[in-house]
Amino acid sequence: MAIARQSSLQRSPAPRTRTTDIEELAVWARKLTGITLTDRKEDFLASRLARRLAATGCTDFSGYCRRLASDPQEHVRFAEALTTHTTSFFRESLQFDWLRAEGLRELVDVRGPTRDIVVWSAACSTGQEGYSALMVTEQARMLDMLPLRASLVGTDISSQVLRVASQAVYDRTQIREIPAEMRPRFLLSSRKDDGRYRIVPELRNRATWRKGNLVSGAGLDDLRADVVFLRNVLIYFDEDMRKAAVENVVRRLKPGGFLLLGHTEGCHIRHRSDLQTVRPSIFRKVQAE
């Protein structure tokens, strides 16, 4: 009997999806996250929002659209469901190599006696990018004798990933890209010997994590940074959203500071006269005359 009932359920048609619902959800996505949905919107939304439909009791996108319109708290959960949080330690490692070999030295020369710098991970996800930058600056201070100390600000629109970043706990597979010589210095292994590691307090105490929207500028007001990582974010925005995000970031980058983009994203900012190209994906803000 149970088998027959399961077979009947499997033959039940899926809830009908209206094109107007997909377009409405795409508008919500652009408004709340800056993400522009283009090809295969229906497949993307179905995969990303399945849990939200189940959690809210909605049986189709029409019902979920009504939920978004009536419940501002669902906006946060919707944004978190849509955003991609792909990251790893020392991702695009050549940029970190450049930062230690050249970028930090140039900042020391420009900043003079202060030599305290702020690194901003502008779409920080679960924190690996920002902690990688802190490891590099600390290595430069200890081993290269550079007279500088860095603090880190990580921003993201997802509260969920910010909680992970602040806890700074990662498993064995996630730490594989951290150079072996850095691990004893910057990682603490779990006492339970369960393959989990935590970033040392010395780095955790120099990091702050907070919600920030790159497109609207919400949560970014008091930020001023010497190095900004804005990597693999602009590719999800349309032209207007990209311009808004870049403007919000560059405005908060100190003159003489560096902006690091994903390797395919440099074309989006080459028109700006206030940025000089250092590498195809690395730019420096022009000093005021």
N, C-alpha and C positions, 0 to 999 in steps of 0.2 A: 504493500500500500504506500509506504513512504517513497519507494522508488518511482511509482507511477506519479505521485504528486510532484516530485522533483522534476520529472520529465515534462510535466505540464507547465511548471514554472519556467523551465528553460525555453519553451516554445512561445512564452508570452512576449508580445512585441515590446521593444524598448519605448519609453516615453517619447512622444513626438517632440522634435526640436524645431522651433520656429526661427527663421532667419532673423527676425526682429529681435528675438531674445539674444542671439549671438552678438548682434551689433550693439545692443544695449550693454551687454557685459564688456564688450571691447571698449566702449566709452567709459565705463566704470574703471577698467584697467588703466586706461590712459590718464584719467583724472586722479586716481589714487596712487599709482605707482610710476607713471611716466612711460610704462611699457606700451609699445604699439604692436598690436596683434595683426598679422597680415595673413600669410598662407596657413591653411589648415587650422583656423581658429577654433572650429567646433571640436576637433580631436584634442587640441591643447586644453581647452576649457573643460572638456569632459574628464580628462585624466587628472587635472589639477583640482577640480572642484568636487570630485566624487565624495570625498569625506565631508566637505562642507554641506553638501546637499543632505547627506545622511544625518549629520549632526543637527541640522536645523529642521529636519523633518520634511524638507521640500522634495517633491517627487519629480520635478522637472525644472528647467531653467527659468520658465515663466514665474514659478513660485519663488525661486531664488532671487530673481530680479526684484520682485515685490519685497522680499526680505531686505535686500540692500537698500531699497528706497525708504524703508520704515525703521531700520535699526542701524544707527551710526556705529554701534559696537561691532557689527559684522564687517564694517569697512576694514578694520585692522586684520581680521582673520582672512578676509578675501585677499588683501594685499600680500599677506604672508603665504597664502596658498599659491599665488601666481609667481612670486619671485624665485629666481634660481639662485642657489647658494653653493655654487661650485668653487671650491678654493682648496689650497694646500699650502704647506710650508714651502717657502722658496720657489714658488711658482714663477716661471720666467726668470730663472736664476741669474741670467746675464745682467739684469737690471740691478740685482742686489750686489753682484760683483762690481758693477760700475759705481754704485753708491759708496761702497767701502773704498775702492781704489781712487776715485776722483771726486764724486759729489760731496762727500762729507768734508774732504780737505778744502774744497772751494768754499763751502759754507763757513768753515772756521776762519778762512781768510777774510770773507765778507763781513761776518758778524762781529769780528773784533773781540774785545774782552768779554763779551757776554757768553757766547759759546754754549748757551742752552738752546736747544732746538726743539721744535714741535713737529712730529710726524703725524699726518692725518691719513688714516685708511678710510677713504670716503664711501666705500660700499663694503664694509668690513666683513660681512658674513660671520662665520664662527671664529674669527680672530687670527687665523694662521698668518695672513699677510702682515698684519700689524706686529705680531710677536716676532716674525722673521726680521722685520725692520729694526726692532729693538735689539735683537741678537746681534745684528750687523753693527749697529752703532756702539754697542757695548764691546764687541770685539775690537773695533777701531780704537776705542778709548783704552782698553787694557793692553792690547798687543801692538797697535800701531802708535800708541802714545799720543793720540789726538786729544787735545784738551776740550772735550765737549761731552755733554750729557743730554740724552733725548727723553722726552715724554711722548706718549702716544694718545691720540684721540681716535676712536673708532666709531663711525656712524653707520646706521643702516635703518631701513624702514621696518624691519622685522624685530619685534621684541624677543621672539623665540631664539633667534641666532645671537642676539646680544647677550642673552642669559648664558648661552654656551661659551661665548667669548670671555665673559667675566669670570666664569668658573675655571676656564683655562685647563680643562682636563681633556686629554686626547688618548686614543688607543694606539696600539703598536703599529697598525697599518698607517695611521695618520702621521706618525713622526718619522717615517722612513726617509723623507726628503730632507730632514735636518742633517747637516753634515755630522759625521760621527764624532769629530773632535769637539763639536759644540754641545752634544747631548749631556755629558757629565756636568757641564757648567750651567746649563739652563733648564734641565729637566729633573724632576723628582719622581721616582718610581713609586707606585702604590705599595703600601705595606701589605696589602692582600695578595701581592704577586699575581694580579689578574690582567696584566698586560696594559694597564693604564698608567699615564704619566701626567704630571701637572707642571706647568710653567713655574719657575722659582718665584718666590715672593718679591725679590728684587725687581723683576720685570713687571709682575702683576701690579705692584704698587705704583708703577709709573704709567699705567694704562687706565683710561676712562672710556666707558662705552655708553652711547646714548642714541636715541632715535633722531634721525635726521632725514629730511627729504631733499634730495639734490635738485629736483626740478622746481619745487615751490620755495625752497630755502628754509622751510620750517625746521627749527632746531639747530640752525647753523649760525645764528646771529653773532655770537661772541668768538667765533673761531678765527684764529690767525695761525697759519702753519708755514713752516720752512720747507717741508717736503710733503707732497700729496700723491698718494696712490689712487688713481681713478682708472682702474684697469678692468677691461671687459665688461663695462657698464653701458657705454654709449651705443654699443651695437644693438641694444634693445629699444632705443628711443627713436622717434622720428626726428626730422630735421629741427622742428621748433623746440622739441623737448631737449634735444642735444644742445642747442644753443643756450637754453635756459640753464641746464645743468653745468655746462662749461663756464658760463658767466658767474654762476653762484660759487663755483670752485675757485676760479682765477681771482675773483674779487677778494677771496680770503687767503690767497697765497701771498706771502710777503715778497716784496721786490728782491730779486737775487735768488729766490727759492726755486725749487724744482718740481715739475709736474710730470708724473710717470703714467703713461697710458698703456693699454694693451697694444700688442704689436701691429694690429690691423686698424687702429683707431686714430693714428696721427693725422690722417687726411682730414679729420673733422675740425682741426683747430689751426691749420697752417695759414689761414687767412688773418689770424690775429696779429696785430702789430706789437702787442705787449708781450709776446712770447717769442723767444729765440730757440731754434732747433739745436739741440745738443747731440742727440741721436734720433733715429727715425721715430722712436716712441718716448723720447725724453726731451722736455722743454724747460727753458729757464725764463722766469719772469724778468722783464727788462727793468733795470734799476732806474729810479726817477732821476732826472738830471738836475 
